Amino acid sequence: MSFFRRLKESISSKAEAVTNKFKEGLTKTRDVFVERVEDLFSRRKKIDEDFYEELEEILIGADVGINTVLKLIDDLRSEVRKRKIEQPSELQPILSEMLIDLLKGDENAGLKMADSGLTVILFVGVNGVGKTTTIGKLAHHLKSQGKKVMLAAGDTFRAGAIEQLEAWGQRAGVDVIKQQAGSDPAAVMFDALHAAKNRGVDVLLCDTAGRLQNKVNLMEELNKIYRVIRREVPDAPHEVLLVLDATTGQNALSQAKNFDEKSGLTGLVLTKLDGTAKGGIVVAIRQELKLPVKFVGLGEKMDDLQPFDSDQFVHALFSKWIPEGEQQEDSESLKS
């Protein structure tokens, strides 16, 4: 069975609405990155050094990351020698399959939930990355699955942060535990944990200040929050998610690398993928940080925060490469 047929079968078993969200959300990346690759593969008549150099340049331009690109090119060279490939077009499914392998890794991309009782998810990240918006959208996502959700307004430093989270709480139809601006964030978490346990909440989503790595006092505050959570719910936080803005490209990767290891990250949320042509940053982040991408932001709507799916991601980018007959079957299977 061909790679594209296997990919098609994987996608056909998934909701058409989700498939369309990935396709729409990755339009900018597809229009720039994939069209350039497609042009290269059709324009070049042989696989030589010039071909490899141009492909390397395109991948780096899509923010796939220099280290990842070099490995990818080396792997492609090996496949070309091993399979005695002569036509660039024959590399299309091989490149797609390699990208899926790079994106998948070994970790489970699903949210880790408590076996019983309260699940606590802590969100960290600098200001402006869409952290509060992500929390609101995730609250909506979890509530739509039948879970009772509560929010903790732990960002007591940024002007308007509490009000912003309250607004998202109202939109999602969930309670928000807060104190006054400038309050001790750890005290907010303490109140929220007790309220969540008393009200039989399934998932508590905790906002924190947009702390920067070099602000030692803020990192200490984060550690204090962590200790309070651990004291009240011994196996929590079940997830510590770093929210990153995809439109910042390599800066997002640098930010993630520099983030204090004491925060104990378990996964990443990549926002604003719909706003960038450099969606390759997902590959770079996945490879260089060895952390699973748990969710991606694919638009402005409430349900545009989607669990990350490597098959959907690659299919959204490279569906044009599926042979025409298989494309028709793909379209019909989505409708059925």
Legacy VTK file of the C-alpha trace (Angstrom):
# vtk DataFile Version 3.0
C-alpha trace
ASCII
DATASET POLYDATA
POINTS 336 float
0.000 0.000 0.000
1.388 3.420 -0.972
2.230 5.989 1.685
-0.413 8.421 0.431
-3.059 5.689 0.449
-2.183 4.841 4.073
-2.346 8.524 4.967
-5.693 8.842 3.186
-7.109 5.866 5.098
-5.923 7.354 8.391
-7.637 10.665 7.622
-10.869 9.106 6.300
-11.621 7.650 9.738
-11.507 11.117 11.324
-14.119 13.864 11.458
-14.380 15.913 8.272
-14.766 19.095 10.346
-11.386 18.518 12.016
-9.720 17.694 8.696
-11.071 20.952 7.257
-9.836 22.939 10.267
-6.295 21.668 9.722
-6.519 22.414 6.002
-7.842 25.939 6.539
-5.516 26.692 9.440
-2.423 25.680 7.487
-3.339 27.548 4.296
-0.512 30.099 4.581
2.128 27.438 5.185
0.743 25.301 2.356
0.616 28.212 -0.092
4.234 29.179 0.529
6.147 26.103 1.697
4.415 23.301 -0.208
4.097 25.227 -3.462
7.815 25.979 -3.375
8.605 22.298 -2.787
6.192 21.322 -5.550
7.773 23.795 -7.940
11.229 22.436 -7.107
10.169 18.833 -7.674
8.559 19.612 -11.041
11.233 22.032 -12.262
14.283 19.939 -11.436
14.771 16.999 -13.765
17.374 15.227 -11.674
18.385 14.835 -8.049
21.757 16.546 -7.724
23.537 18.876 -5.302
21.656 21.906 -6.621
18.381 20.097 -5.927
19.373 19.263 -2.345
20.611 22.805 -1.688
17.363 24.357 -2.914
15.243 21.918 -0.882
17.354 22.702 2.194
16.783 26.429 1.657
12.990 25.933 1.341
12.802 23.830 4.510
14.860 26.326 6.509
12.649 29.133 5.150
9.599 27.315 6.558
11.309 27.307 9.992
11.736 23.549 10.087
15.016 24.270 11.919
18.601 23.935 10.691
19.462 20.810 12.715
16.269 19.043 11.662
16.733 20.083 8.020
20.283 18.746 7.863
19.123 15.388 9.248
16.171 15.320 6.851
18.404 15.994 3.835
20.866 13.294 4.950
18.018 10.806 5.318
16.688 11.724 1.861
20.132 11.202 0.348
20.273 7.741 1.930
16.848 6.815 0.566
17.768 8.034 -2.915
20.905 5.866 -2.917
19.160 2.848 -1.387
16.138 2.910 -3.715
18.099 4.188 -6.729
15.625 7.066 -7.137
16.232 9.349 -10.112
13.100 11.499 -10.401
12.494 14.281 -7.828
8.732 13.580 -7.922
9.407 10.148 -6.413
10.617 11.899 -3.270
7.211 13.445 -2.488
5.789 10.530 -0.471
9.186 9.875 1.141
9.492 13.478 2.358
5.892 13.417 3.659
6.450 10.140 5.518
9.672 11.449 7.079
7.863 14.568 8.321
5.173 12.421 9.981
7.882 10.347 11.689
9.589 13.523 12.933
6.300 14.873 14.285
5.097 11.728 16.026
7.952 10.851 18.366
7.336 8.418 21.205
5.172 10.450 23.580
1.414 10.339 23.793
0.114 13.687 22.553
-3.143 13.356 24.494
-3.685 15.221 27.751
-2.679 13.283 30.843
-5.697 13.094 33.138
-5.949 11.972 36.761
-7.055 8.364 37.214
-9.729 9.678 39.565
-10.654 12.998 41.114
-9.278 16.378 40.075
-6.973 16.919 37.087
-4.821 20.078 37.329
-3.290 21.641 34.207
-0.827 24.517 34.641
-0.197 26.948 31.765
3.045 28.912 31.455
4.501 31.238 28.823
5.434 34.846 28.159
2.876 37.602 27.581
1.298 37.884 24.153
1.449 34.248 23.077
-2.290 33.621 23.518
-2.108 31.790 26.843
-5.372 33.084 28.320
-7.203 32.550 25.029
-5.852 28.998 24.887
-7.157 28.301 28.404
-10.610 29.575 27.461
-10.733 27.486 24.300
-9.484 24.383 26.103
-12.179 24.896 28.745
-14.752 24.871 25.926
-13.132 21.759 24.396
-13.168 19.823 27.684
-16.680 20.933 28.592
-17.932 19.708 25.214
-16.582 16.291 26.258
-18.835 16.364 29.318
-16.202 17.373 31.871
-16.821 19.876 34.654
-14.157 22.574 34.240
-12.971 25.482 36.393
-10.415 28.242 35.729
-7.897 29.761 38.168
-6.885 33.384 37.463
-3.266 33.073 38.583
-1.971 35.911 36.379
-2.488 38.655 38.930
0.262 40.930 37.554
-0.756 41.806 33.979
-3.349 44.564 33.698
-6.664 43.138 32.531
-5.550 39.491 32.739
-8.157 38.550 35.341
-10.958 40.261 33.409
-9.822 38.573 30.195
-9.966 35.134 31.806
-13.377 35.948 33.294
-14.651 36.847 29.828
-13.441 33.513 28.476
-14.997 31.728 31.449
-18.348 33.294 30.602
-18.027 32.318 26.933
-17.147 28.730 27.848
-19.761 28.611 30.631
-17.304 27.720 33.425
-16.510 29.229 36.846
-13.408 31.350 37.409
-11.693 31.589 40.805
-9.955 34.958 41.239
-8.669 37.518 43.704
-7.826 41.186 43.290
-5.102 42.326 40.889
-1.714 42.144 42.563
-2.746 39.282 44.886
-0.422 36.378 45.639
-0.868 33.920 42.716
-0.174 30.953 45.007
-3.062 32.068 47.232
-5.343 32.130 44.169
-4.279 28.572 43.345
-4.940 27.476 46.931
-8.489 28.896 46.775
-9.089 27.398 43.322
-7.906 23.931 44.348
-10.200 23.896 47.369
-13.144 25.220 45.365
-12.542 22.652 42.617
-12.461 19.757 45.076
-15.535 21.004 46.955
-17.565 21.445 43.750
-16.602 18.111 42.205
-14.697 19.660 39.310
-13.010 17.296 36.845
-10.375 19.666 35.413
-8.817 22.844 36.841
-7.034 25.026 34.263
-4.533 27.396 35.899
-3.380 30.643 34.309
-0.031 32.129 35.403
1.827 35.376 34.815
3.614 35.890 31.498
6.907 35.332 33.177
10.215 35.697 31.383
13.093 33.318 31.918
15.427 36.050 33.222
12.992 37.287 35.882
14.215 35.144 38.761
11.561 36.397 41.167
8.808 35.377 38.752
10.304 31.925 38.306
10.395 31.567 42.076
6.712 32.541 42.125
5.989 29.771 39.628
7.812 27.272 41.833
5.726 28.457 44.792
2.538 27.811 42.798
3.853 24.379 41.910
4.486 23.550 45.589
0.970 24.680 46.606
-0.589 22.499 43.909
1.527 19.505 44.963
0.575 19.949 48.601
-3.159 20.032 47.844
-3.202 17.412 45.051
-0.096 15.198 45.458
0.075 13.891 41.872
-0.601 17.312 40.314
-0.050 19.239 38.147
-0.835 16.495 35.671
0.297 18.704 32.799
2.522 21.794 32.630
1.940 23.255 29.178
4.131 25.931 27.622
2.157 28.128 25.216
4.134 29.393 22.211
3.216 31.768 19.372
3.898 30.060 16.017
4.149 33.391 14.199
7.401 34.138 16.026
9.062 31.140 14.355
12.557 30.443 15.618
12.024 32.921 18.468
9.379 30.550 19.844
11.920 27.747 19.741
14.553 29.866 21.504
11.998 30.923 24.096
11.075 27.315 24.784
14.709 26.197 25.007
15.531 28.974 27.462
12.477 28.450 29.640
13.507 27.458 33.121
13.765 23.671 33.465
12.329 23.969 36.976
8.893 24.477 35.458
8.810 20.752 34.553
7.211 21.083 31.129
5.177 18.118 29.915
3.945 19.495 26.597
3.456 22.437 24.266
0.569 24.397 22.801
1.368 26.180 19.541
-0.982 29.096 18.869
-1.676 31.207 15.764
-0.579 28.588 13.220
-3.176 30.042 10.864
-1.334 33.377 10.948
2.044 32.162 9.693
3.573 30.685 6.546
6.213 29.057 8.727
4.257 26.080 10.041
7.447 24.046 9.805
8.229 25.374 13.286
6.051 22.511 14.581
8.625 20.045 13.231
11.565 22.012 14.672
9.974 22.329 18.108
8.951 18.681 18.194
12.439 17.510 17.240
14.620 19.864 19.253
12.632 19.960 22.492
11.566 16.295 22.534
8.235 17.423 24.013
4.848 16.545 22.528
2.777 19.273 20.884
-0.565 18.736 22.641
-2.720 21.362 20.910
-2.492 23.775 17.989
-4.387 26.999 17.380
-5.840 27.007 13.842
-8.079 30.086 13.918
-10.049 32.600 15.955
-13.179 30.549 16.654
-13.948 28.851 19.963
-13.376 25.363 18.534
-10.269 26.240 16.514
-7.955 24.942 19.257
-7.441 21.331 18.178
-5.541 18.361 19.622
-2.400 18.013 17.539
-2.557 15.193 14.999
0.552 14.521 12.895
-1.410 12.720 10.157
-3.853 15.629 9.873
-0.971 18.111 9.849
0.897 16.421 6.992
-2.310 15.638 5.084
-3.352 19.309 5.304
-0.022 20.341 3.805
0.502 17.664 1.182
-2.968 16.449 0.165
-2.331 17.905 -3.326
0.353 15.240 -3.772
-2.093 12.374 -3.387
-2.584 10.790 -6.847
-5.791 11.973 -8.504
-7.676 8.666 -8.194
-6.897 8.454 -4.497
-7.902 12.109 -4.048
-11.358 11.294 -5.409
-11.702 8.319 -3.041
-10.481 10.527 -0.189
-13.160 13.136 -0.907
-15.923 10.519 -1.135
-14.852 8.774 2.089
-14.963 12.069 3.988
-18.526 12.677 2.819
-19.778 9.193 3.680
LINES 1 337
336 0 1 2 3 4 5 6 7 8 9 10 11 12 13 14 15 16 17 18 19 20 21 22 23 24 25 26 27 28 29 30 31 32 33 34 35 36 37 38 39 40 41 42 43 44 45 46 47 48 49 50 51 52 53 54 55 56 57 58 59 60 61 62 63 64 65 66 67 68 69 70 71 72 73 74 75 76 77 78 79 80 81 82 83 84 85 86 87 88 89 90 91 92 93 94 95 96 97 98 99 100 101 102 103 104 105 106 107 108 109 110 111 112 113 114 115 116 117 118 119 120 121 122 123 124 125 126 127 128 129 130 131 132 133 134 135 136 137 138 139 140 141 142 143 144 145 146 147 148 149 150 151 152 153 154 155 156 157 158 159 160 161 162 163 164 165 166 167 168 169 170 171 172 173 174 175 176 177 178 179 180 181 182 183 184 185 186 187 188 189 190 191 192 193 194 195 196 197 198 199 200 201 202 203 204 205 206 207 208 209 210 211 212 213 214 215 216 217 218 219 220 221 222 223 224 225 226 227 228 229 230 231 232 233 234 235 236 237 238 239 240 241 242 243 244 245 246 247 248 249 250 251 252 253 254 255 256 257 258 259 260 261 262 263 264 265 266 267 268 269 270 271 272 273 274 275 276 277 278 279 280 281 282 283 284 285 286 287 288 289 290 291 292 293 294 295 296 297 298 299 300 301 302 303 304 305 306 307 308 309 310 311 312 313 314 315 316 317 318 319 320 321 322 323 324 325 326 327 328 329 330 331 332 333 334 335
